[in-house]
């Protein structure tokens, strides 16, 4: 008798497609959570965001380098860079020397 009631309840449940769909979706969601797939997808999305930011940063650095390369043909730019990088001075420049004291 109890088995017959269980079979009838199962038949009623299976005859309603919405209930079956909801139960299937719940099973899939639980399986994805326990498998770790959803967590992996979330982490991959975070990695994509970081990589997109890195691409933007590298693009900006690339533009800066291209600008410096285009300026490298200018004699005034070369002179200014030599002065800044190697502490060079011209013949009539005034140089201050401070003691370490």
Beta strands, then each sheet from edge to edge (+ up, - down):
end
